[in-house]
Amino acid sequence: MNSSELQSKTISYLRFPLIVGVVFIHNNISTINIQGEELVFENPQWYYNIIYLINDAIAGIAVPLFFFISGYLFFYNENFSFATYKRKIKSRTKSLLIPYLFWNLLGFLILLIKHLPQFAAFFPRIAEINITPEIFFKSFWDFYPPNEGGISTPINIPFWFIRDLIIIVIFTPVIKWLITYLKLFFPIILFICWYFNIWPDIRGINSVSVFFFSIGAYLSINRLNITDCFKPLFIPTLVIYPFLAFFDVYYQGATYHSYIHNGGIMTGLIMSFNIVSYFLSKHKIHVNKFLTDSSFFIFAIHCLFISELMKITIKLLQPNSAYTLIMIYFLIPFVTIIISLFLYKLSKTLFPKFTSIITGGR
């Protein structure tokens, strides 16, 4: 297959494993609240190291890579003009805005159900929330305050990615202009801002989204093929990334830790793309259309029930060791994805048009 076809298949193949990474990111069993009782698990350091390795060092590649792909595809094979911009905005309204509104509205409706007297005892923290118009509107922007990475989220947590992507899409003419006139200096400036965390606190626009979207846009605007650009870095990143991942875990808490982590994210992003491209080119793996098509649905729905699934599992298994918790840690994402795939298949079979709308036509 030629470079263009390989690039397209690589992007398609990556969608599902990247979503698996996103599910792992939201699989936090360090502290669980069950009916008002806070369960804090004290475990040996190796347990926390494994969790960090998977959730942060490895799965942490997923969101930056999604932004990178989004930036590349937005400008792909386009002579950007005002007419192109209007067409893109119209298509992104269907693929981003409508799903964003629907899935956050669903999250708010679930909040209302949990707030009912019949269920309040099971969700004491939610019962304490005073449901007001302000809470309703915050559900679509910053329901949850900034996390450790400084990112606030709407009520359906993963949709901060879509929120930020919508904002970036609106400003794509600015990005195009800056890339055209500043050329390589623009992504270099953004790299410095991202790597050294030099960024203003603006909810909806953060350095991760702007930098990775922009480097994808830079390659696309300059008609550069991702597989061709990344291929020379295959062996170097394959050798370097394991060391960076190890040091990322080992030096947690150090003042320079973020530099190691960011270096690992950048290296891992290139390595991931190269590995998939390599195996696709050798016909060792193939794109599974069902898994690719289901990716957005899994992204959208998993956070609406993963915490409840976690609580039920903890309640049933009553873990009393780090080994049991590690087993649960891997079990929860697996079950979450299986349930999501089943719901996607069911929804697509019974309500194909509706499913297409809420998944942005994917």
N, C-alpha and C positions, 0 to 999 in steps of 0.2 A: 504494500500500500504506500501511497505517496505521503509526504510530510503533512499536507493539509488534512488528509483523511485520518492519519494517525493522531494528529492533534485533536480532531473532533471526537474520535473514539476514546481518547485518553480523558478528555473532559467529561464525557458521558459516563465512563466507567468510574471515575473518581467520586461522582455524586453520592453514591450509596455508602462507600466506606467513610467518606467525610461526615455523613450524617450519623453513622455509627459513633464516630468520634464525638460529635455534638451530644449524643445521648449519654455517653460516658462522662462528659463534662458536667452534666446535670445530675449525675448519680453520686450524691454526697451522703455517705452514711456515718460521718464522724459524729454528728449530733442529730438525734431524732426526737421530735416532740409528738407523743402519743397521748391524746386526750388531756393535755396540759402537763403531762409528766415528761420532763426533759431527761432523755437517755443519752448520757455522755459515755462513750466507749474509750477506755484507756488501753492502748495497745502498744506493743513494742515499736521501736523506730522503723524496723524493716517494713512494717505494715503501712505506715504513712509514706515511706519512700516509694513503695509500689503504687499507691494511690496517686501520688504526685507525678511519678514517671508517666503513668498512663493518662491521667486527666490533664496535666499541664504540659509536660515535655513532648508527648506524642500527640494526644488529641488537640492540644493547643495549636497545632498546625492548621486544623480544619477551617476555622473562621477566616484567618488571613488568606488562605488559599481560595475560599469562596469569594472573598472580595476581589482578589486578583483575577479570577476567572470572570467575574461580573464586569470588571473594568475592560477586560480584553474583548468580551463578547459585545459590549455596548457599542464599541467603535469598529467592530469586525467588518471588513469589506464595505466600509461606508466612506463616501465623500461628504464629510459632515457639513451640513448647512442648516438654515433655520427650518426648512421643510423637513429635513431629516430629524431634527430635534423635536418638532411637533409630532411627527409620526412615532418617534421613540417614547415620548411622554404618554401618548395615547396607548401604546402597547404596554408600557410599564404600569399604567393605571389598572389594566386588567391583570397583569402578572404580579404586581406588588401591592398596590393600594387596596384593591378589593379584598384579597386574601388577608391583608393586614387588619382591616376593619372587622372582617368576619371572625377571625380567630381570636382577636382580643375581646370582641363582643361576647363570644362564647366563653372566654375566660371570666368575664365579668358576670355572666349568667350563672356560671358554676359557683362563683363567689356568693351570689345571692342565695343560691340553693343551700350552700353550707351555712349561711347566716340564718336560715329558718330555725325556729325553736326546736323542730324535730331532730335537727342535725347539729345544733349549736354545741351540745355536750361533746361531740366527737371532734369539733374544731374550735376549741375555746379561744384561740388567738384571733381567728377570723370573726368570732362572735363579738369580740371587743371592738372591731372596726365599725365606726359610725358611717353608715352608707349615706353619702351626700352627693349632690351633683358634681362637686369637686373630685370626689373619689372616682366617679364614673369617667370624667374626662381624663383624670390622671391615669386611668387604666389603659389609655391609648398612647401614653407618652412616657411617664416616669413613675409608675405605681410603686416600684421598688427603688430605694435610694441607691446611690453608686456603690458598687462592690469594690473589692480590693484593686481591681483594674481601673476604677474610676468611671465605670459604665453603669448608668441607671437603666432600668428596663421597664417596658410596659407590663401589664398583668400576665400576659403569656410570654414568659421570660425570653425564649429564643428570638422573639420578634424585634428585639433591639437591633438585630442585624438588618432586618427588612426596613425598620425605621431609618436607620443610618443610611442604608442604600437608597431609599427614596430621596433623602436630603441631598445626597451626592449626585443622583441622577438629575435633580433640578439644576445643580450647578455645573453640569458637564460642559456647557459652552465655555465656562471660565477655565476648567481643567484643560479643554482642548486648546484654548488660547495660550495658556501658560506653557503647555508642552510644545506648541508651535514656536513660540518666541524664546522661551528659556531653554528649550531642548533638554538635554540630559541633566542640566543643572536643576530643573524642577524636581524630578524624582530623587536626586541626590540631597536636595534641601529637605524634602519630606522624610527621607531615610534618616537623616540626622535628628529631625524632630521626633520620629518614632523611636529610634534606637536609644536616644538619651532622654526620652520622655519630656520633651520640651513642647508643651501643648496647653492652650487655655482650657479652662473648664467650661465647655459648651456642650450641653446635653443634646445628643443627636448628631454631633460631629466630633469624632475622636481620631487620634493619629493612626490607629490600626486601619480603620475604614478608608480614610483619605489616602494614606500611603499605598496600601496594597491595591486599592482600586486604580490608583494613578499609575503604578508601574505596569499593571495590566493594560491600561489605556495607552501608555507610552509605546509598548510593544505593538499594539494593534494599530495605532495611528501611523506608526512607521513601517507597517506591513511586515513585521517580523514574526516568524513562526515560533511558537513557544518551544516545541520539541527541538527545533534546530538551535535555538539559543541556549537551551538547558543541557543538551546532549554532551557538550565538552566538559560539563561540570559533574557528569554522572559519577565517575570514580572518585574524584575529590570529595564530593558531598557524602558518598557512601562510606568513605573512610572517616571523615571528620565528624559526621552527625552522631554516631554512637558515643564518641568521647564528649561531645557537647551535652548530650542527654545525660550522661553519667555525672558530669560536673554540675549540670543544672540541678540535679537531685542532691549531690553532695554538698554544694555550697549554698543551700537554702538559708536565707537570713543574712548572708554576707552583704556588705554595702554594694558590691559590684555584681551581685547575683543577677540583676535584671539584664546586664550586658551579655552574660553567658546565655540566659534564657532567650533573649531576642536573637542572638546569633544562632541558637539551635532552631528557632522557629524559621528563620530565613533559610538556613541550610536544609532543614527538614522539608520545607515547601518544595525546593528544587529537587531534592532527592525523591520525594513521593511522586512527583510528576514524571521523573525519569524512570523510576522502577515500573510504574504502570505502562508507560510508553514502550519500554523494553519488552515486557512480557506480552503486550498486545502485538508488537511487531514480530515476535517469534511465534505468535498464535498459541501461546501457552494459556492465556486467559481470553475471555470474550465478554462483550457487553451484554448484561442481562437486562432486557428492556423493562420487565416488570419491576425489578429492584430500582432501576434508574427512575422510572416513572413514579414510583412510590416515595421517593426520597423527600419531596417537599411535604407530603402528607405526614410522614414520620416526624419531620422537623416541626411541623405545626402542632401535632397532637400530643407528642410524648410528654411534654411538661405538664399537661393537664391532668395526668394520672400517675406519673412516675413516683411522686412522693407518697401517694396513698398506697401504691403497690409496695413500696419500700417498707412502710409502716406495717402493713399486713404481713409481709414476709418476716420482719423482725419479731412481730407478735407471735407468729406461728412457730418459728424456729428457735426463738429464745437463745440467741447466740451467746456463748460464754467463753469464746476464745477468738484470737485474731485469725486463726485458720478458718473458722466458721464465717467470720465477717468477710474475709477475702472471697470465700465461695459465694456469699450473698452479693458481694460487690460485682462479681462477674455475671451472676444469675439475673439480677435486676435488669440490666440493659438488654440481655438476650430475650427475656420474657416481654419487656416493653416493646422491642422491635417486632416480635412475633405477633403480639396483640395489635400493634399498629398496622402491620401488613394485612392481618385478617380484616380489620376495620376498613382499610383502604380497598381491599378486594370486594368486600361487601358493599361499600358505598358506591364503588365504580360499577358494580353489577346492577344494583337497584336504582341508583340515581346518577347515571353517567354524566349528564349535563351539569347537574349541581356540583358534582365532584370536580369536574373540569373548572368550574367557576371558582370554587374555594381553594383550588390548588394553582390558580393563575393560568389555566389552560395547559398545564404540564401533563 
